[in-house]
Amino acid sequence: MASQDLNFNIFNIIILIGIFQGPVFGLIVFLNRNFRFKANFFLVFTALALSLNNFQYWLIDVELVEKLFFHVPFEFLIMPMFYIFVDKYLQLESSKKILSFIFLPFILSFLFRAIITFNLITLTDVSIHLLLTVEEYVSLVFSIVMIAIILLEIHKYEKSKSSYDLLKIKAKTKWLKQALIIGIIVCVSWVFVIKDDIARFEDDLSTYYPLWIIISLLVYWIVYKGIIETQIFNQRLDIRNDIIKTVPSELKVSQVPDDLFVEVKNSIINNKLYLNPNLNLDFVAKKVDVSTSHLSKIINKNANQSFTDFINQLRVENAKTILLNPEYKNYTIEAIGYESGFNSKSNFYMAFKKETQKTPSAFRSSHK
């Protein structure tokens, strides 16, 4: 076929550029030891499944192949691979039954495609188009069911981690839920695109361009975010193992502290309560069996600062120790901040600069 007969336009060129992102992510993960975690491998497989799936339809759209060439149903692998990523990221153990179920649609679709491509069963064109349309609806329903299953797994995980445990780290899940909810919206939008039954098999596939681009952007953002979050989580595991063995340096107080303040301070330090990002005055007051107002006065009097500043001072001391440790010189600021008890990067930077007049990055650089 001559090049001038090919159906090239700005949209399928953008889609082609996006297709190359899958292999790029794979190279980044496999070549960079900082990202080489088991969970990330399944993120790469998620991106590759999307890339290969889009590439097949891109070949059809630019008219390099016929519409009914042998099509591998990679769309049925995207959500299963992402499910396994979530399973590894949250350190869950899925049953073999669930793993068998999530790959069954891919196997059945693959067999179906082989039958119609190689004419193993005689079917009319109308029947084939109808079956392919049914398959597309099944793919959509399957994706929505998989998203619901993953959201349920995340909910169970969050419930099991509702109370703080020094020996266990809770992975960040907010970004996962946001991405999955957007995924549901995209799936619902897809229904309106294929509502005419055989839209995909008409000569003009342009109605699919916006969704192909949006889905590509969503999946690649998830892969990028997932790779970073997995790195942070694994770095936090390494840091936490060391934190459990160490105690931050003593805090300076304005005067000789009274016995209650010593008890409170020792309890917070020895039990490393400051590592809990949700630590509040009520929790500590109950622990030492005094009223919240009385404890607040004791801390203000002896530490010459509020409870929040007192706890943040401990957290900053912890962060300084980690930042100065050459073993963690390549660890991310986010991992160090989270493992010092801060619930966000911005809060970490704000508290750290208040205590040291430097950002964590500048502090680390100045002590190299």
Secondary structure in CASP SS format (residue, H / E / C, confidence):
PFRMAT SS
TARGET T0000
AUTHOR 0000-0000-0000
METHOD secondary structure of the structure
MODEL  1
M C 1.00
A C 1.00
S H 1.00
Q H 1.00
D H 1.00
L C 1.00
N C 1.00
F C 1.00
N C 1.00
I H 1.00
F H 1.00
N H 1.00
I H 1.00
I H 1.00
I H 1.00
L H 1.00
I H 1.00
G H 1.00
I H 1.00
F C 1.00
Q H 1.00
G H 1.00
P H 1.00
V H 1.00
F H 1.00
G H 1.00
L H 1.00
I H 1.00
V H 1.00
F H 1.00
L H 1.00
N C 1.00
R H 1.00
N H 1.00
F H 1.00
R C 1.00
F C 1.00
K H 1.00
A H 1.00
N H 1.00
F H 1.00
F H 1.00
L H 1.00
V H 1.00
F H 1.00
T H 1.00
A H 1.00
L H 1.00
A H 1.00
L H 1.00
S H 1.00
L H 1.00
N H 1.00
N H 1.00
F H 1.00
Q H 1.00
Y H 1.00
W H 1.00
L H 1.00
I H 1.00
D H 1.00
V C 1.00
E C 1.00
L C 1.00
V C 1.00
E C 1.00
K C 1.00
L C 1.00
F C 1.00
F C 1.00
H C 1.00
V C 1.00
P C 1.00
F C 1.00
E H 1.00
F H 1.00
L H 1.00
I H 1.00
M H 1.00
P H 1.00
M H 1.00
F H 1.00
Y H 1.00
I H 1.00
F H 1.00
V H 1.00
D H 1.00
K H 1.00
Y H 1.00
L C 1.00
Q C 1.00
L C 1.00
E C 1.00
S C 1.00
S C 1.00
K H 1.00
K H 1.00
I H 1.00
L H 1.00
S H 1.00
F H 1.00
I H 1.00
F H 1.00
L H 1.00
P H 1.00
F H 1.00
I H 1.00
L H 1.00
S H 1.00
F H 1.00
L H 1.00
F H 1.00
R H 1.00
A H 1.00
I H 1.00
I H 1.00
T H 1.00
F C 1.00
N C 1.00
L C 1.00
I C 1.00
T C 1.00
L C 1.00
T C 1.00
D H 1.00
V H 1.00
S H 1.00
I H 1.00
H H 1.00
L H 1.00
L H 1.00
L H 1.00
T H 1.00
V H 1.00
E H 1.00
E H 1.00
Y H 1.00
V H 1.00
S H 1.00
L H 1.00
V H 1.00
F H 1.00
S H 1.00
I H 1.00
V H 1.00
M H 1.00
I H 1.00
A H 1.00
I H 1.00
I H 1.00
L H 1.00
L H 1.00
E H 1.00
I H 1.00
H H 1.00
K H 1.00
Y H 1.00
E H 1.00
K H 1.00
S H 1.00
K C 1.00
S C 1.00
S C 1.00
Y C 1.00
D C 1.00
L C 1.00
L C 1.00
K C 1.00
I C 1.00
K C 1.00
A C 1.00
K C 1.00
T C 1.00
K H 1.00
W H 1.00
L H 1.00
K H 1.00
Q H 1.00
A H 1.00
L H 1.00
I H 1.00
I H 1.00
G H 1.00
I H 1.00
I H 1.00
V H 1.00
C H 1.00
V H 1.00
S H 1.00
W H 1.00
V H 1.00
F H 1.00
V H 1.00
I C 1.00
K C 1.00
D C 1.00
D C 1.00
I C 1.00
A H 1.00
R H 1.00
F H 1.00
E C 1.00
D C 1.00
D C 1.00
L C 1.00
S H 1.00
T H 1.00
Y H 1.00
Y H 1.00
P H 1.00
L H 1.00
W H 1.00
I H 1.00
I H 1.00
I H 1.00
S H 1.00
L H 1.00
L H 1.00
V H 1.00
Y H 1.00
W H 1.00
I H 1.00
V H 1.00
Y H 1.00
K H 1.00
G H 1.00
I H 1.00
I H 1.00
E H 1.00
T H 1.00
Q H 1.00
I H 1.00
F H 1.00
N H 1.00
Q H 1.00
R H 1.00
L H 1.00
D H 1.00
I H 1.00
R H 1.00
N H 1.00
D H 1.00
I H 1.00
I C 1.00
K C 1.00
T C 1.00
V C 1.00
P C 1.00
S C 1.00
E C 1.00
L C 1.00
K C 1.00
V C 1.00
S C 1.00
Q C 1.00
V C 1.00
P C 1.00
D C 1.00
D H 1.00
L H 1.00
F H 1.00
V H 1.00
E H 1.00
V H 1.00
K H 1.00
N H 1.00
S H 1.00
I H 1.00
I H 1.00
N H 1.00
N C 1.00
K C 1.00
L H 1.00
Y H 1.00
L H 1.00
N C 1.00
P C 1.00
N C 1.00
L C 1.00
N C 1.00
L H 1.00
D H 1.00
F H 1.00
V H 1.00
A H 1.00
K H 1.00
K H 1.00
V H 1.00
D C 1.00
V C 1.00
S C 1.00
T H 1.00
S H 1.00
H H 1.00
L H 1.00
S H 1.00
K H 1.00
I H 1.00
I H 1.00
N H 1.00
K H 1.00
N H 1.00
A H 1.00
N C 1.00
Q C 1.00
S C 1.00
F H 1.00
T H 1.00
D H 1.00
F H 1.00
I H 1.00
N H 1.00
Q H 1.00
L H 1.00
R H 1.00
V H 1.00
E H 1.00
N H 1.00
A H 1.00
K H 1.00
T H 1.00
I H 1.00
L H 1.00
L C 1.00
N C 1.00
P H 1.00
E H 1.00
Y H 1.00
K C 1.00
N C 1.00
Y C 1.00
T C 1.00
I H 1.00
E H 1.00
A H 1.00
I H 1.00
G H 1.00
Y H 1.00
E C 1.00
S C 1.00
G C 1.00
F C 1.00
N C 1.00
S C 1.00
K H 1.00
S H 1.00
N H 1.00
F H 1.00
Y H 1.00
M H 1.00
A H 1.00
F H 1.00
K H 1.00
K H 1.00
E H 1.00
T H 1.00
Q C 1.00
K C 1.00
T C 1.00
P H 1.00
S H 1.00
A H 1.00
F H 1.00
R H 1.00
S H 1.00
S H 1.00
H C 1.00
K C 1.00
END
